[in-house]
Amino acid sequence: MIEPLSIHHKLDSHADTQFPDVHQDIFSKNVFGFWIYLMTDCILFATLFATYAVLHKETFGGPSSKELFSLSLVFAETMILLFSSITCGLGMLAALQNKKNQVLGWFLISFLLGGAFIGLELHEFHQLVQEGHRWTESAFLSGFFTLVGTHGLHVSIGLLWMAVVMIQLFFNGITSTTFRRLVIFSLFWHFLDLIWIFIFTFVYLMGVI
């Protein structure tokens, strides 16, 4: 009998150490529960976007977004985060092929790119503060710092999460448990990438035009 096309690996007596069934792990209750969490995060960011939309013209006599934003810096941030999402996806493809070292390599690149993104974002915030444009200066800047800062906080948490998953993967290899955690993390990372695309378009690009 020809078996259905699936990913197999040698099994031992411990179920948790077997190579994961991709269909079972992707559609597990844990992953479904995480999708629900992402929906709640969508509501959070939708609220912050709506708040910024209302406040972005309330400059209190201070500079507007057109005067403050540097598209070259933000474009660099965007490319870095997009590439980190691509390397994260390549890491998941390597996980499906049970290539532990490749998974660690791709996720290490994602980690470094995510760290670079946070570094550039902190540089942007520091530059604004140094020029006297703090979040308390106007409603516009309050909305800006809150929206972009919340995304940056999520990315920082994602970097910590990624480091923990990489450590677990290094010591335990690709098991049903570590694979499921990789799936959940990748959903979170791609979600942050999508949110940033909206921030880049709605806050920076439209703010400069």
C-alpha positions as a Markdown table, in Angstrom:
| # | Residue | x | y | z |
|---|---|---|---|---|
| 1 | Met | 0.0 | 0.0 | 0.0 |
| 2 | Ile | 1.3 | 3.5 | -0.9 |
| 3 | Glu | 1.1 | 5.8 | 2.1 |
| 4 | Pro | -0.3 | 9.3 | 1.8 |
| 5 | Leu | 2.3 | 12.0 | 1.2 |
| 6 | Ser | 3.5 | 13.3 | 4.5 |
| 7 | Ile | 6.7 | 14.0 | 6.5 |
| 8 | His | 8.1 | 11.1 | 8.4 |
| 9 | His | 10.9 | 10.5 | 10.7 |
| 10 | Lys | 12.1 | 7.7 | 12.8 |
| 11 | Leu | 10.0 | 7.3 | 15.9 |
| 12 | Asp | 11.1 | 6.4 | 19.4 |
| 13 | Ser | 9.1 | 5.4 | 22.5 |
| 14 | His | 8.4 | 9.0 | 23.4 |
| 15 | Ala | 5.7 | 10.6 | 21.3 |
| 16 | Asp | 7.0 | 14.1 | 21.9 |
| 17 | Thr | 10.3 | 13.4 | 20.2 |
| 18 | Gln | 8.9 | 12.2 | 17.0 |
| 19 | Phe | 9.1 | 14.5 | 13.9 |
| 20 | Pro | 6.0 | 16.6 | 13.8 |
| 21 | Asp | 3.0 | 16.0 | 11.6 |
| 22 | Val | 2.8 | 19.4 | 9.8 |
| 23 | His | -1.0 | 19.2 | 9.4 |
| 24 | Gln | -1.6 | 18.2 | 13.0 |
| 25 | Asp | 0.7 | 21.0 | 14.3 |
| 26 | Ile | -0.5 | 23.8 | 12.1 |
| 27 | Phe | -4.2 | 23.1 | 12.9 |
| 28 | Ser | -3.7 | 22.3 | 16.6 |
| 29 | Lys | -5.8 | 23.9 | 19.3 |
| 30 | Asn | -2.7 | 25.9 | 20.5 |
| 31 | Val | -2.3 | 27.4 | 17.0 |
| 32 | Phe | -6.0 | 28.2 | 16.8 |
| 33 | Gly | -5.9 | 29.8 | 20.2 |
| 34 | Phe | -3.0 | 32.0 | 19.1 |
| 35 | Trp | -5.0 | 33.1 | 16.0 |
| 36 | Ile | -7.6 | 34.3 | 18.5 |
| 37 | Tyr | -4.9 | 36.3 | 20.4 |
| 38 | Leu | -3.8 | 37.8 | 17.1 |
| 39 | Met | -7.3 | 39.0 | 16.4 |
| 40 | Thr | -7.4 | 40.8 | 19.8 |
| 41 | Asp | -4.0 | 42.4 | 18.9 |
| 42 | Cys | -5.6 | 43.5 | 15.6 |
| 43 | Ile | -8.3 | 45.3 | 17.7 |
| 44 | Leu | -5.5 | 47.0 | 19.8 |
| 45 | Phe | -3.7 | 48.3 | 16.7 |
| 46 | Ala | -6.9 | 49.2 | 15.0 |
| 47 | Thr | -7.7 | 51.4 | 18.0 |
| 48 | Leu | -4.3 | 53.0 | 17.9 |
| 49 | Phe | -4.6 | 53.6 | 14.2 |
| 50 | Ala | -8.0 | 55.2 | 14.7 |
| 51 | Thr | -6.6 | 57.4 | 17.5 |
| 52 | Tyr | -3.7 | 58.5 | 15.3 |
| 53 | Ala | -6.0 | 59.3 | 12.4 |
| 54 | Val | -8.0 | 61.7 | 14.6 |
| 55 | Leu | -4.9 | 63.3 | 16.2 |
| 56 | His | -2.4 | 63.5 | 13.4 |
| 57 | Lys | -3.3 | 67.0 | 12.4 |
| 58 | Glu | -3.4 | 68.3 | 16.0 |
| 59 | Thr | 0.2 | 69.6 | 16.2 |
| 60 | Phe | -0.4 | 72.4 | 18.8 |
| 61 | Gly | 1.5 | 74.8 | 16.7 |
| 62 | Gly | 4.5 | 72.4 | 16.4 |
| 63 | Pro | 6.0 | 70.6 | 13.4 |
| 64 | Ser | 3.8 | 68.3 | 11.3 |
| 65 | Ser | 4.6 | 64.8 | 10.1 |
| 66 | Lys | 5.9 | 66.2 | 6.8 |
| 67 | Glu | 8.5 | 68.2 | 8.6 |
| 68 | Leu | 9.6 | 65.5 | 11.0 |
| 69 | Phe | 9.6 | 62.2 | 9.2 |
| 70 | Ser | 12.6 | 60.9 | 7.2 |
| 71 | Leu | 11.4 | 58.4 | 4.6 |
| 72 | Ser | 14.9 | 57.1 | 3.9 |
| 73 | Leu | 15.3 | 55.9 | 7.5 |
| 74 | Val | 11.8 | 54.4 | 7.6 |
| 75 | Phe | 12.4 | 52.7 | 4.3 |
| 76 | Ala | 15.5 | 51.1 | 5.7 |
| 77 | Glu | 13.5 | 49.9 | 8.7 |
| 78 | Thr | 10.8 | 48.5 | 6.4 |
| 79 | Met | 13.3 | 46.6 | 4.2 |
| 80 | Ile | 15.0 | 45.1 | 7.3 |
| 81 | Leu | 11.8 | 43.9 | 8.8 |
| 82 | Leu | 10.6 | 42.5 | 5.5 |
| 83 | Phe | 13.8 | 40.5 | 5.1 |
| 84 | Ser | 13.5 | 39.3 | 8.7 |
| 85 | Ser | 10.1 | 37.9 | 7.8 |
| 86 | Ile | 11.5 | 36.2 | 4.7 |
| 87 | Thr | 14.3 | 34.6 | 6.6 |
| 88 | Cys | 11.8 | 33.5 | 9.3 |
| 89 | Gly | 9.8 | 31.8 | 6.5 |
| 90 | Leu | 12.9 | 30.1 | 5.1 |
| 91 | Gly | 13.6 | 28.9 | 8.7 |
| 92 | Met | 10.1 | 27.3 | 8.8 |
| 93 | Leu | 10.7 | 25.6 | 5.4 |
| 94 | Ala | 14.0 | 24.2 | 6.8 |
| 95 | Ala | 12.0 | 22.9 | 9.9 |
| 96 | Leu | 9.7 | 21.1 | 7.6 |
| 97 | Gln | 12.7 | 19.3 | 6.2 |
| 98 | Asn | 14.1 | 18.5 | 9.7 |
| 99 | Lys | 17.2 | 20.6 | 9.1 |
| 100 | Lys | 17.9 | 21.9 | 12.5 |
| 101 | Asn | 21.1 | 23.8 | 11.7 |
| 102 | Gln | 19.5 | 25.6 | 8.8 |
| 103 | Val | 16.5 | 26.5 | 11.0 |
| 104 | Leu | 18.9 | 28.0 | 13.6 |
| 105 | Gly | 20.8 | 29.8 | 11.0 |
| 106 | Trp | 17.8 | 31.5 | 9.4 |
| 107 | Phe | 16.3 | 32.4 | 12.7 |
| 108 | Leu | 19.6 | 33.9 | 13.9 |
| 109 | Ile | 19.5 | 36.1 | 10.8 |
| 110 | Ser | 15.9 | 37.0 | 11.6 |
| 111 | Phe | 17.0 | 37.9 | 15.1 |
| 112 | Leu | 19.8 | 40.1 | 14.0 |
| 113 | Leu | 17.6 | 41.9 | 11.5 |
| 114 | Gly | 14.9 | 42.4 | 14.1 |
| 115 | Gly | 17.6 | 43.8 | 16.5 |
| 116 | Ala | 18.7 | 46.2 | 13.7 |
| 117 | Phe | 15.1 | 47.3 | 13.2 |
| 118 | Ile | 14.7 | 48.1 | 16.9 |
| 119 | Gly | 18.0 | 49.9 | 16.9 |
| 120 | Leu | 16.9 | 52.2 | 14.0 |
| 121 | Glu | 13.6 | 52.8 | 15.7 |
| 122 | Leu | 15.2 | 53.8 | 18.9 |
| 123 | His | 17.6 | 56.1 | 16.9 |
| 124 | Glu | 14.6 | 57.8 | 15.3 |
| 125 | Phe | 12.9 | 58.3 | 18.7 |
| 126 | His | 16.1 | 59.6 | 20.2 |
| 127 | Gln | 16.6 | 62.0 | 17.4 |
| 128 | Leu | 13.1 | 63.4 | 17.8 |
| 129 | Val | 13.5 | 63.8 | 21.5 |
| 130 | Gln | 17.0 | 65.5 | 21.1 |
| 131 | Glu | 15.3 | 68.0 | 18.7 |
| 132 | Gly | 12.7 | 68.7 | 21.4 |
| 133 | His | 9.8 | 66.8 | 19.9 |
| 134 | Arg | 8.7 | 64.6 | 22.8 |
| 135 | Trp | 5.4 | 62.7 | 23.0 |
| 136 | Thr | 4.0 | 65.4 | 25.3 |
| 137 | Glu | 4.6 | 68.2 | 22.8 |
| 138 | Ser | 1.3 | 67.7 | 20.9 |
| 139 | Ala | -1.6 | 65.2 | 20.4 |
| 140 | Phe | 0.0 | 64.3 | 17.0 |
| 141 | Leu | 3.3 | 63.2 | 18.6 |
| 142 | Ser | 1.4 | 61.4 | 21.5 |
| 143 | Gly | -0.5 | 59.3 | 18.9 |
| 144 | Phe | 2.7 | 58.7 | 16.9 |
| 145 | Phe | 4.9 | 57.6 | 19.8 |
| 146 | Thr | 2.1 | 55.4 | 21.2 |
| 147 | Leu | 1.4 | 53.6 | 17.9 |
| 148 | Val | 4.9 | 53.1 | 16.7 |
| 149 | Gly | 6.2 | 52.5 | 20.2 |
| 150 | Thr | 3.6 | 49.7 | 20.8 |
| 151 | His | 4.7 | 48.0 | 17.6 |
| 152 | Gly | 8.3 | 48.3 | 18.7 |
| 153 | Leu | 7.5 | 46.8 | 22.0 |
| 154 | His | 5.9 | 43.9 | 20.2 |
| 155 | Val | 9.0 | 43.4 | 18.1 |
| 156 | Ser | 11.2 | 43.5 | 21.3 |
| 157 | Ile | 9.0 | 40.8 | 22.9 |
| 158 | Gly | 9.3 | 38.9 | 19.7 |
| 159 | Leu | 13.1 | 39.0 | 19.8 |
| 160 | Leu | 13.1 | 37.6 | 23.4 |
| 161 | Trp | 10.6 | 34.9 | 22.3 |
| 162 | Met | 12.7 | 34.1 | 19.3 |
| 163 | Ala | 15.8 | 33.7 | 21.5 |
| 164 | Val | 14.0 | 31.3 | 23.8 |
| 165 | Val | 12.7 | 29.2 | 20.9 |
| 166 | Met | 16.2 | 29.0 | 19.4 |
| 167 | Ile | 17.7 | 27.8 | 22.7 |
| 168 | Gln | 15.0 | 25.2 | 23.0 |
| 169 | Leu | 15.6 | 24.1 | 19.4 |
| 170 | Phe | 19.3 | 23.9 | 19.9 |
| 171 | Phe | 19.0 | 21.6 | 22.9 |
| 172 | Asn | 15.9 | 19.6 | 22.0 |
| 173 | Gly | 16.0 | 19.5 | 18.2 |
| 174 | Ile | 12.9 | 19.6 | 16.0 |
| 175 | Thr | 10.2 | 17.8 | 17.9 |
| 176 | Ser | 6.4 | 18.2 | 17.8 |
| 177 | Thr | 6.7 | 20.7 | 20.7 |
| 178 | Thr | 9.5 | 22.8 | 19.2 |
| 179 | Phe | 7.9 | 22.7 | 15.8 |
| 180 | Arg | 4.6 | 23.9 | 17.1 |
| 181 | Arg | 6.3 | 26.8 | 18.9 |
| 182 | Leu | 8.1 | 27.7 | 15.7 |
| 183 | Val | 4.8 | 27.8 | 13.9 |
| 184 | Ile | 3.2 | 30.0 | 16.6 |
| 185 | Phe | 6.2 | 32.3 | 16.7 |
| 186 | Ser | 6.3 | 32.7 | 12.9 |
| 187 | Leu | 2.6 | 33.7 | 12.9 |
| 188 | Phe | 3.4 | 36.4 | 15.4 |
| 189 | Trp | 6.5 | 37.7 | 13.5 |
| 190 | His | 4.6 | 37.8 | 10.1 |
| 191 | Phe | 1.8 | 39.6 | 11.9 |
| 192 | Leu | 4.2 | 42.3 | 13.1 |
| 193 | Asp | 5.5 | 42.6 | 9.6 |
| 194 | Leu | 2.0 | 43.2 | 8.3 |
| 195 | Ile | 1.3 | 45.8 | 11.0 |
| 196 | Trp | 4.4 | 47.7 | 10.1 |
| 197 | Ile | 3.4 | 47.8 | 6.4 |
| 198 | Phe | 0.3 | 49.6 | 7.6 |
| 199 | Ile | 2.3 | 52.0 | 9.8 |
| 200 | Phe | 4.8 | 52.7 | 7.0 |
| 201 | Thr | 1.9 | 53.5 | 4.6 |
| 202 | Phe | -0.6 | 55.2 | 6.9 |
| 203 | Val | 1.8 | 57.1 | 9.2 |
| 204 | Tyr | 5.0 | 57.8 | 7.3 |
| 205 | Leu | 4.2 | 57.7 | 3.6 |
| 206 | Met | 0.9 | 59.5 | 3.8 |
| 207 | Gly | 2.4 | 61.8 | 6.4 |
| 208 | Val | 5.1 | 63.0 | 4.1 |
| 209 | Ile | 2.9 | 63.3 | 1.0 |
